[in-house]
Amino acid sequence: MEIKIGIQNIAREIVLDSEQSAEDIAALVSEALAKGSELRLKDEKGRIVIVPGNALGYVELGAEEARRVGFGAL
């Protein structure tokens, strides 16, 4: 799933792919916003992205996509 994170007063957004479900990510974002704590997300390659909760502008969750198998025309 693709995740886009906008940070207040920063023009560039953070984009990462994660194996976590949309519900799990939404719960982490809600907790970070409510408590003002940091948002920690892990991407598909095992890297961890940490964003201060009080600096979050928006979080956009892409659709969960099943892995494609085989060769197909796009």
A tleap script that builds the chain and sets N, CA, C and O, in Angstrom:
source leaprc.protein.ff14SB
mol = sequence {
  NMET GLU ILE LYS ILE GLY ILE GLN ASN ILE
  ALA ARG GLU ILE VAL LEU ASP SER GLU GLN
  SER ALA GLU ASP ILE ALA ALA LEU VAL SER
  GLU ALA LEU ALA LYS GLY SER GLU LEU ARG
  LEU LYS ASP GLU LYS GLY ARG ILE VAL ILE
  VAL PRO GLY ASN ALA LEU GLY TYR VAL GLU
  LEU GLY ALA GLU GLU ALA ARG ARG VAL GLY
  PHE GLY ALA CLEU
}
set mol.1.N position { 0.843 -1.165 0.000 }
set mol.1.CA position { 0.000 0.000 0.000 }
set mol.1.C position { 0.894 1.236 0.000 }
set mol.1.O position { 1.883 1.301 0.731 }
set mol.2.N position { 0.540 2.200 -0.817 }
set mol.2.CA position { 1.288 3.445 -0.871 }
set mol.2.C position { 0.741 4.411 0.170 }
set mol.2.O position { -0.471 4.569 0.319 }
set mol.3.N position { 1.658 5.054 0.887 }
set mol.3.CA position { 1.296 6.025 1.917 }
set mol.3.C position { 1.989 7.338 1.593 }
set mol.3.O position { 3.196 7.365 1.350 }
set mol.4.N position { 1.227 8.426 1.591 }
set mol.4.CA position { 1.787 9.767 1.392 }
set mol.4.C position { 1.557 10.551 2.670 }
set mol.4.O position { 0.442 10.596 3.190 }
set mol.5.N position { 2.618 11.169 3.174 }
set mol.5.CA position { 2.537 11.937 4.417 }
set mol.5.C position { 2.936 13.374 4.117 }
set mol.5.O position { 4.040 13.639 3.641 }
set mol.6.N position { 2.031 14.289 4.399 }
set mol.6.CA position { 2.322 15.708 4.264 }
set mol.6.C position { 2.693 16.278 5.622 }
set mol.6.O position { 2.059 15.973 6.632 }
set mol.7.N position { 3.715 17.097 5.636 }
set mol.7.CA position { 4.186 17.701 6.886 }
set mol.7.C position { 3.952 19.197 6.821 }
set mol.7.O position { 4.192 19.828 5.792 }
set mol.8.N position { 3.484 19.761 7.921 }
set mol.8.CA position { 3.167 21.198 7.968 }
set mol.8.C position { 4.399 22.023 7.605 }
set mol.8.O position { 5.510 21.728 8.046 }
set mol.9.N position { 4.188 23.047 6.806 }
set mol.9.CA position { 5.206 24.011 6.398 }
set mol.9.C position { 6.341 23.398 5.570 }
set mol.9.O position { 7.407 24.001 5.441 }
set mol.10.N position { 6.120 22.208 5.011 }
set mol.10.CA position { 7.102 21.558 4.146 }
set mol.10.C position { 6.405 21.259 2.817 }
set mol.10.O position { 5.343 20.637 2.805 }
set mol.11.N position { 6.987 21.692 1.710 }
set mol.11.CA position { 6.346 21.521 0.408 }
set mol.11.C position { 6.403 20.081 -0.089 }
set mol.11.O position { 5.512 19.643 -0.817 }
set mol.12.N position { 7.413 19.359 0.285 }
set mol.12.CA position { 7.597 18.000 -0.218 }
set mol.12.C position { 6.940 16.992 0.720 }
set mol.12.O position { 7.015 17.128 1.941 }
set mol.13.N position { 6.297 15.979 0.139 }
set mol.13.CA position { 5.663 14.948 0.953 }
set mol.13.C position { 6.546 13.708 1.027 }
set mol.13.O position { 7.416 13.502 0.181 }
set mol.14.N position { 6.314 12.887 2.043 }
set mol.14.CA position { 7.011 11.614 2.200 }
set mol.14.C position { 6.136 10.540 1.568 }
set mol.14.O position { 4.942 10.466 1.857 }
set mol.15.N position { 6.714 9.710 0.712 }
set mol.15.CA position { 5.977 8.629 0.062 }
set mol.15.C position { 6.692 7.318 0.375 }
set mol.15.O position { 7.902 7.197 0.183 }
set mol.16.N position { 5.925 6.336 0.861 }
set mol.16.CA position { 6.497 5.030 1.131 }
set mol.16.C position { 5.475 3.940 0.869 }
set mol.16.O position { 4.269 4.186 0.887 }
set mol.17.N position { 5.965 2.736 0.626 }
set mol.17.CA position { 5.111 1.567 0.445 }
set mol.17.C position { 5.231 0.714 1.696 }
set mol.17.O position { 6.333 0.465 2.184 }
set mol.18.N position { 4.098 0.271 2.209 }
set mol.18.CA position { 4.085 -0.510 3.433 }
set mol.18.C position { 3.235 -1.758 3.264 }
set mol.18.O position { 2.297 -1.783 2.466 }
set mol.19.N position { 3.572 -2.789 4.021 }
set mol.19.CA position { 2.803 -4.022 4.014 }
set mol.19.C position { 1.709 -4.007 5.083 }
set mol.19.O position { 0.900 -4.933 5.149 }
set mol.20.N position { 1.676 -2.965 5.924 }
set mol.20.CA position { 0.658 -2.856 6.967 }
set mol.20.C position { -0.703 -2.578 6.343 }
set mol.20.O position { -0.791 -2.021 5.249 }
set mol.21.N position { -1.759 -2.968 7.043 }
set mol.21.CA position { -3.104 -2.739 6.528 }
set mol.21.C position { -3.510 -1.283 6.743 }
set mol.21.O position { -2.927 -0.576 7.564 }
set mol.22.N position { -4.516 -0.853 5.992 }
set mol.22.CA position { -5.007 0.522 6.097 }
set mol.22.C position { -5.542 0.805 7.497 }
set mol.22.O position { -5.364 1.905 8.020 }
set mol.23.N position { -6.199 -0.187 8.107 }
set mol.23.CA position { -6.754 -0.008 9.455 }
set mol.23.C position { -5.646 0.193 10.481 }
set mol.23.O position { -5.772 1.031 11.374 }
set mol.24.N position { -4.550 -0.577 10.361 }
set mol.24.CA position { -3.425 -0.446 11.292 }
set mol.24.C position { -2.780 0.933 11.174 }
set mol.24.O position { -2.465 1.570 12.180 }
set mol.25.N position { -2.588 1.385 9.941 }
set mol.25.CA position { -1.954 2.685 9.718 }
set mol.25.C position { -2.858 3.806 10.219 }
set mol.25.O position { -2.386 4.750 10.853 }
set mol.26.N position { -4.156 3.706 9.938 }
set mol.26.CA position { -5.101 4.726 10.409 }
set mol.26.C position { -5.102 4.802 11.924 }
set mol.26.O position { -5.189 5.896 12.482 }
set mol.27.N position { -5.008 3.661 12.605 }
set mol.27.CA position { -4.970 3.654 14.065 }
set mol.27.C position { -3.696 4.316 14.585 }
set mol.27.O position { -3.745 5.064 15.561 }
set mol.28.N position { -2.555 4.051 13.944 }
set mol.28.CA position { -1.302 4.679 14.351 }
set mol.28.C position { -1.338 6.194 14.152 }
set mol.28.O position { -0.855 6.953 14.993 }
set mol.29.N position { -1.919 6.625 13.028 }
set mol.29.CA position { -2.028 8.064 12.754 }
set mol.29.C position { -2.947 8.730 13.776 }
set mol.29.O position { -2.619 9.796 14.296 }
set mol.30.N position { -4.076 8.122 14.065 }
set mol.30.CA position { -5.016 8.686 15.045 }
set mol.30.C position { -4.375 8.810 16.419 }
set mol.30.O position { -4.561 9.810 17.112 }
set mol.31.N position { -3.622 7.793 16.807 }
set mol.31.CA position { -2.942 7.825 18.108 }
set mol.31.C position { -1.892 8.936 18.155 }
set mol.31.O position { -1.789 9.654 19.149 }
set mol.32.N position { -1.110 9.075 17.070 }
set mol.32.CA position { -0.084 10.117 17.021 }
set mol.32.C position { -0.708 11.505 17.089 }
set mol.32.O position { -0.163 12.396 17.741 }
set mol.33.N position { -1.839 11.698 16.424 }
set mol.33.CA position { -2.509 12.998 16.452 }
set mol.33.C position { -3.123 13.282 17.819 }
set mol.33.O position { -3.037 14.404 18.318 }
set mol.34.N position { -3.738 12.276 18.422 }
set mol.34.CA position { -4.408 12.469 19.703 }
set mol.34.C position { -3.414 12.749 20.829 }
set mol.34.O position { -3.652 13.605 21.680 }
set mol.35.N position { -2.307 12.025 20.824 }
set mol.35.CA position { -1.328 12.156 21.908 }
set mol.35.C position { -0.222 13.156 21.606 }
set mol.35.O position { 0.506 13.569 22.508 }
set mol.36.N position { -0.092 13.547 20.335 }
set mol.36.CA position { 1.011 14.436 19.952 }
set mol.36.C position { 2.342 13.694 19.933 }
set mol.36.O position { 3.407 14.309 19.978 }
set mol.37.N position { 2.270 12.357 19.865 }
set mol.37.CA position { 3.491 11.544 19.845 }
set mol.37.C position { 3.968 11.354 18.404 }
set mol.37.O position { 3.341 11.840 17.463 }
set mol.38.N position { 5.057 10.658 18.250 }
set mol.38.CA position { 5.605 10.444 16.911 }
set mol.38.C position { 4.855 9.339 16.177 }
set mol.38.O position { 4.309 8.419 16.786 }
set mol.39.N position { 4.845 9.455 14.863 }
set mol.39.CA position { 4.255 8.443 13.992 }
set mol.39.C position { 5.400 7.618 13.426 }
set mol.39.O position { 6.284 8.153 12.756 }
set mol.40.N position { 5.386 6.303 13.696 }
set mol.40.CA position { 6.423 5.395 13.208 }
set mol.40.C position { 5.793 4.416 12.234 }
set mol.40.O position { 4.875 3.675 12.585 }
set mol.41.N position { 6.297 4.420 11.000 }
set mol.41.CA position { 5.826 3.493 9.981 }
set mol.41.C position { 7.005 2.744 9.393 }
set mol.41.O position { 8.096 3.295 9.245 }
set mol.42.N position { 6.776 1.475 9.058 }
set mol.42.CA position { 7.817 0.635 8.487 }
set mol.42.C position { 7.468 0.350 7.028 }
set mol.42.O position { 6.344 -0.047 6.718 }
set mol.43.N position { 8.443 0.556 6.128 }
set mol.43.CA position { 8.165 0.305 4.716 }
set mol.43.C position { 8.473 -1.137 4.344 }
set mol.43.O position { 8.897 -1.924 5.190 }
set mol.44.N position { 8.259 -1.486 3.075 }
set mol.44.CA position { 8.432 -2.857 2.605 }
set mol.44.C position { 9.869 -3.349 2.705 }
set mol.44.O position { 10.104 -4.555 2.781 }
set mol.45.N position { 10.834 -2.432 2.705 }
set mol.45.CA position { 12.245 -2.817 2.773 }
set mol.45.C position { 12.773 -2.844 4.206 }
set mol.45.O position { 13.960 -3.088 4.426 }
set mol.46.N position { 11.901 -2.595 5.175 }
set mol.46.CA position { 12.306 -2.648 6.578 }
set mol.46.C position { 12.776 -1.327 7.152 }
set mol.46.O position { 13.140 -1.259 8.326 }
set mol.47.N position { 12.774 -0.277 6.350 }
set mol.47.CA position { 13.174 1.046 6.857 }
set mol.47.C position { 12.044 1.624 7.703 }
set mol.47.O position { 10.871 1.347 7.455 }
set mol.48.N position { 12.399 2.417 8.688 }
set mol.48.CA position { 11.407 3.031 9.567 }
set mol.48.C position { 11.386 4.538 9.316 }
set mol.48.O position { 12.429 5.191 9.294 }
set mol.49.N position { 10.189 5.072 9.130 }
set mol.49.CA position { 9.996 6.509 8.950 }
set mol.49.C position { 9.346 7.035 10.219 }
set mol.49.O position { 8.322 6.513 10.660 }
set mol.50.N position { 9.942 8.073 10.809 }
set mol.50.CA position { 9.423 8.666 12.036 }
set mol.50.C position { 9.081 10.119 11.767 }
set mol.50.O position { 9.920 10.891 11.303 }
set mol.51.N position { 7.826 10.490 12.065 }
set mol.51.CA position { 7.366 11.859 11.866 }
set mol.51.C position { 6.738 12.339 13.171 }
set mol.51.O position { 5.923 11.619 13.748 }
set mol.52.N position { 7.089 13.536 13.657 }
set mol.52.CA position { 6.436 14.052 14.860 }
set mol.52.C position { 4.935 14.224 14.631 }
set mol.52.O position { 4.524 14.791 13.618 }
set mol.53.N position { 4.126 13.745 15.555 }
set mol.53.CA position { 2.672 13.796 15.409 }
set mol.53.C position { 2.122 15.200 15.298 }
set mol.53.O position { 1.137 15.428 14.596 }
set mol.54.N position { 2.754 16.154 15.989 }
set mol.54.CA position { 2.259 17.533 15.956 }
set mol.54.C position { 2.638 18.260 14.659 }
set mol.54.O position { 2.204 19.391 14.442 }
set mol.55.N position { 3.448 17.619 13.789 }
set mol.55.CA position { 3.848 18.235 12.522 }
set mol.55.C position { 3.085 17.656 11.335 }
set mol.55.O position { 3.274 18.100 10.202 }
set mol.56.N position { 2.224 16.666 11.585 }
set mol.56.CA position { 1.487 16.036 10.484 }
set mol.56.C position { 0.510 17.018 9.849 }
set mol.56.O position { -0.255 17.683 10.547 }
set mol.57.N position { 0.542 17.103 8.531 }
set mol.57.CA position { -0.425 17.901 7.792 }
set mol.57.C position { -1.551 17.024 7.288 }
set mol.57.O position { -2.727 17.353 7.440 }
set mol.58.N position { -1.174 15.883 6.675 }
set mol.58.CA position { -2.157 14.912 6.200 }
set mol.58.C position { -1.460 13.574 5.980 }
set mol.58.O position { -0.238 13.510 5.843 }
set mol.59.N position { -2.253 12.514 5.949 }
set mol.59.CA position { -1.770 11.178 5.608 }
set mol.59.C position { -2.758 10.601 4.606 }
set mol.59.O position { -3.951 10.487 4.890 }
set mol.60.N position { -2.257 10.242 3.444 }
set mol.60.CA position { -3.098 9.683 2.380 }
set mol.60.C position { -2.745 8.209 2.206 }
set mol.60.O position { -1.591 7.861 1.958 }
set mol.61.N position { -3.745 7.358 2.338 }
set mol.61.CA position { -3.543 5.924 2.195 }
set mol.61.C position { -4.055 5.477 0.842 }
set mol.61.O position { -5.208 5.729 0.491 }
set mol.62.N position { -3.188 4.807 0.073 }
set mol.62.CA position { -3.592 4.275 -1.220 }
set mol.62.C position { -4.361 2.982 -1.041 }
set mol.62.O position { -4.411 2.425 0.056 }
set mol.63.N position { -4.953 2.514 -2.107 }
set mol.63.CA position { -5.709 1.266 -2.059 }
set mol.63.C position { -4.757 0.092 -1.882 }
set mol.63.O position { -3.662 0.072 -2.443 }
set mol.64.N position { -5.192 -0.884 -1.093 }
set mol.64.CA position { -4.395 -2.090 -0.934 }
set mol.64.C position { -4.481 -2.866 -2.230 }
set mol.64.O position { -5.570 -3.094 -2.758 }
set mol.65.N position { -3.324 -3.273 -2.743 }
set mol.65.CA position { -3.272 -3.915 -4.049 }
set mol.65.C position { -2.712 -5.329 -3.919 }
set mol.65.O position { -1.668 -5.536 -3.301 }
set mol.66.N position { -3.405 -6.286 -4.499 }
set mol.66.CA position { -2.901 -7.652 -4.523 }
set mol.66.C position { -1.736 -7.726 -5.490 }
set mol.66.O position { -1.705 -7.013 -6.493 }
set mol.67.N position { -0.789 -8.579 -5.191 }
set mol.67.CA position { 0.374 -8.710 -6.066 }
set mol.67.C position { -0.041 -9.303 -7.409 }
set mol.67.O position { -0.850 -10.229 -7.471 }
set mol.68.N position { 0.521 -8.758 -8.470 }
set mol.68.CA position { 0.224 -9.247 -9.802 }
set mol.68.C position { 1.138 -10.409 -10.135 }
set mol.68.O position { 2.301 -10.445 -9.736 }
set mol.69.N position { 0.589 -11.356 -10.872 }
set mol.69.CA position { 1.358 -12.520 -11.266 }
set mol.69.C position { 1.286 -12.663 -12.777 }
set mol.69.O position { 0.219 -12.510 -13.372 }
set mol.70.N position { 2.416 -12.954 -13.392 }
set mol.70.CA position { 2.426 -13.201 -14.826 }
set mol.70.C position { 2.733 -11.953 -15.622 }
set mol.70.O position { 3.067 -10.897 -15.084 }
set mol.71.N position { 2.607 -12.116 -16.914 }
set mol.71.CA position { 2.886 -11.018 -17.826 }
set mol.71.C position { 1.549 -10.516 -18.369 }
set mol.71.O position { 0.712 -11.307 -18.805 }
set mol.72.N position { 1.362 -9.245 -18.339 }
set mol.72.CA position { 0.112 -8.706 -18.836 }
set mol.72.C position { 0.330 -7.330 -19.429 }
set mol.72.O position { 1.301 -6.644 -19.109 }
set mol.73.N position { -0.555 -6.949 -20.268 }
set mol.73.CA position { -0.487 -5.619 -20.863 }
set mol.73.C position { -1.022 -4.619 -19.871 }
set mol.73.O position { -2.005 -4.881 -19.178 }
set mol.74.N position { -0.378 -3.473 -19.802 }
set mol.74.CA position { -0.819 -2.429 -18.885 }
set mol.74.C position { -1.843 -1.559 -19.509 }
set mol.74.O position { -2.327 -0.622 -18.874 }
savepdb mol mol.pdb
quit
